[in-house]
Amino acid sequence: MTSSFRCGFVAIVGRPNVGKSTLANALVGSKVSIVSRRAQTTRHRIHGVLTRADAQFVFVDTPGYQNRHGGVMNRMMNRVVSQVLADVDVVVHVVEAGKWSRGDEELLPLLPVGDKAILAVNKVDLLKHKNDLFPYVGKIVARHDYGGVVPVSAARGTQLEALLAEIRARLPEGEALFDADTFTDRPARFVAAELLREKIFRLVGDELPYGCTVVIERWDEAPRSARIAACVLVERENHRPILLGAGGAHMKRIASEARHDIAQLLDKPVFLEVYVKVRKGWSEHEETLRELGYG
């Protein structure tokens, strides 16, 4: 590495549930991507920015790539992954230590070969037998040509500096693209909508199907407070009572936890109203999905 400043785009890709968003948040040092234990929580291309004295990393967190399930939304999310891989300077392929599935295999043909690709073996802290790591990695690198391999634990922060060093060595020389205090290029209202969706996935995710999304309908921000109205779109009438819960208990908790996180994001008190509306088949129409910011 040289002492010159480097800047570039870094894709974080992998099959669903390997910890891509957790890794993106850990590398950036701020919450730019929502996290839940459900697969494909991330639906959008999200940029997180980390600026240091010698480099600026623009991380692109992507939806989990998979072909097991069809549907318009899934095809659009897979398309996002393919587009990102074609546009970035470095690709970090995230896998879960000790596990390999058809979803991992399907992504390999889309990855660049050689120095542009880094294999990040995540969740190494969960391996019962650490000696299994070396043969596990050996089987993967026999399938694909990577420029570097870094075992990490995004949840514990293990080996993140080593991964950043590998990434920086591959970034092109150039000036910063964002101000030093920027941590995402997404507007606050987008992040707020994602924070609300995260609470839905975490609190009622086992009961509510994937057919819900969040739309910010009103955003009135003053210097000392903000008033926000958010609409949760569901696909079926019977999804509404699941989301609301008995006596509205689920929604009260969802709104309360989301309001807390949004207040931290904006660094001011937030008044949050949340509505639930039924919009049948919204996830199966590409025009509607684009209108809602997908793709």
N, C-alpha and C positions, 0 to 999 in steps of 0.2 A: 504494500500500500504506500501511497505517497501522502504528503502533507496537504495536498490541494483539496479544495472543497468538492464534495461529490453530492449528487442529487438524482433521484430517479424513482420510478414506480415499481412496487414490489407486490406481486399477487400472492395471496395466501389461499391455497386451494386444497381440496381433499373431498373425500366422500362425506356424507352427513355424519354428524356426531363424533368427529375426531378431535374437536376442540379448536377449530379455526378462529372463531370469534373470541374465545378466551385468550388465545395466543395473540390476536390482533390487539386486544385491549391491554394485555400485559406489556407488549412491545411499545405501544404508544404511551402507556402510563395514564390513560384516561379511558373512560367508557365510551367507545364509539360504536360498538356493535352489541346488540342485546344477546343475552345468553339464557338458555334453558336446557333441560335434559332431553327435550324433544328434538328429533332430527329436523333439519332444514328450518330452524328458527329464523336464520338470516335469509331474506328474500331479495335483497337489493345489493347492488355494487356500492360499497361504502368505503370512503377514503379516510384513513387515520394518519395524522402527520406527526412525526417525531423529528425535532430539530436539535442537532448538537453542534458543537463548535466546528467539527470537520465534515458534517454531512447532514442532509435532510432526507429522511426516509418517508415516502408516501405509500403507505400500505393500503392495498385494496382487498378488503374482506369480501369473499364471494359466497353465494349460496352453495350448499353441498351438491356436488354433481352426482346424479344417479339416473339410471334408465329403468329401474324396476317398476316405477309407477308412471303412468301416462298423465294426460291432462295438459291443458293449455298453459297453466301457470308453471308446471314443471318444465315444459319445453322451453318456455321463456327464460326460466332460471338457468337451465343448461346452456342456452344461447349466451347469456351474460357471461358465464364461465369461459366459454370458447372465445368470446370477444376480448375479455380481459387478458387471456393467455397470449393473444396475438399482439397486445399493445404495450406490455410492460417490459421493464429492463431485467428483472429477476423474478423467478417463480419459486416460492417455497411450497413444496408438496408436503402436506401434513398427514401423517399416518398415526394410528394408535399402537403403541408398543405391544408386540406380541399378537396382534390381530391383523388379518389380511382377508379381504372379502372380494366378491365380484365387483363391488363398487370401487374398491381401490384399483382393481385390474382395469376396469373400463376407462379410468382417467389417464392411464399411462400413454396411450397413443396421442393424447392432446398435449402432453408436456414437451417442452423443449429438451434437447439432449445436450450433454456436456456442461460447460461452466455456468450457463444461465440458470440451471436447475439445482436447487438445494433440497435435500430430503431432511425434514424435521420429524424426528420420531418422538411424538408427544406421549405424555402420561407414563414416563419411565418410572415415576415414583410408585405406580400401581403394579409394576412387575413383581411377581412373587419370587422369581428366581432371576437375579440380575445376570447370571451367566448365559441366559437365553437370548440376551440382546444381540450379541455379536452374530450368531448364526441367523437370527431373524433379519438383521440388516443385510447380511450376505445374500440371502435369498432375494431381497428386493433389488439390490444393486445389480444382481445378475439379470433382472428383468428390464432394467432401465439404466441409462448412463447419466449419473448425477455428477455435478461438479464438486459437491460437498455433502457431508452427512453430519447432522448435529442432533444428539439426543437431548430432549428438553422436557421440562414439566411446566406448562404454562400456568397451571394453578398455583404452583409453589415458587415460580420465578427461577427455576433451575436452568442454567446454561443459556439464559437469554442474551447475555453479553457476548457469548461465543457465537450465537446465531447472528447477532447484529454485526459482528466483525466479519463473518462470512459474507453477509449481504453487502456491507459497505465496500468490500474489496471488488465487488462486481458492478457497482453503480458507476455510471459515467461521470466524468468531471463536469461541473457546471454550477451555475448559481441557484440559490434556493428559489422554489416556486411559490412558497407561502411565507407569511410573516412568522417570526420565531415563536409567537405565542398561539399560533393556530394549531388545534389538535384534530379538527375535521373540516372538510370542505362542505359538509352538509349543513343546511340552515338549522337553527334551533328548533323550529316547528317540526321538522322531519325527525330530529332526535327525540323530541317530546312524544310524537306519535309512536315511535319505536319503543320508548320506555313504557308506554301504556300497553302496547301489544305484548311486551315481555311479561308484564304482570298477569295478563290474561293467560298466557301460555303456562306460567308457573303456578297459578292458583286454580285454574279450571282446565288445564291442558289435557288431563286424562279423560275428561268428560266431553269437552267441546272439540269437534273436528277442526281441521285446518281452515275451514271456510269462514274465516273472519279476518278483517283488516281494520285499520284505524285511519280516519280522515279528520284532520283538524279543520273545523268549520269556522272558528273565530279565534283570532289572536290579537288581543289588545294589550300591548306591553307599555307600561309607564316606567319612569326611572326607579320607582320604589316598589312596584308590584306588577303582576300580570294576571289577566283574566283570559282563560282559555276554554273553549267549548270543543269537545271532541266527540265524534260519532264513531261507534263501533258497528261496522257492517257485518251482518251474518247472512248466510244463504237460505236458511230455512226458519220458519216460524217457531219450530220446536227448539231451535238453538237459543232463542231469547231467554226462556226461563232458566236454562242451564247457566247462562252468563249472569243473570241477575241473582240467582240463588233465592233461598227462602227469605221472604221479607226484604229482598234486595241486599242480603248480607254479602254475597260474592262481589257485587259491583261496588259496594261501599268500601270493602277492603282493597279491591283493585284500584279504585280512584284515589284512596288515601295513600297507598304506597307509591303510585305513580306521581301524585302531587308532591310527595316528599322528594323524589328523585329529580323532578323537573325544577323544583325550587332550588335544589343544589346546583343544577345545570345553569340556571339563570342568576343564581346568587341573590334571590329576592323572594318574598312571599308570593305564592301562586294560588289563585282561585280557579279550581278546575271543575267543569261540568261535563259529565259523560252521558251520552245518549246511546241507545241501541236501536238500530234500524234493520229491517229485513230487505235485502236486495238479491233476489233469487238469481243463482247462476253467475254471480259476478266474477268468479274465478275461472270460468270457462269461456270467456269472451275476450279476445285479445285487445279489442278496441277499449273495452271497459278497464282492463288491466293497465293499459297505457295511460288512460285517463287518471288512474289512481297511482301512477308513478312507477309501475313495474316495467321491466324490460330496458 
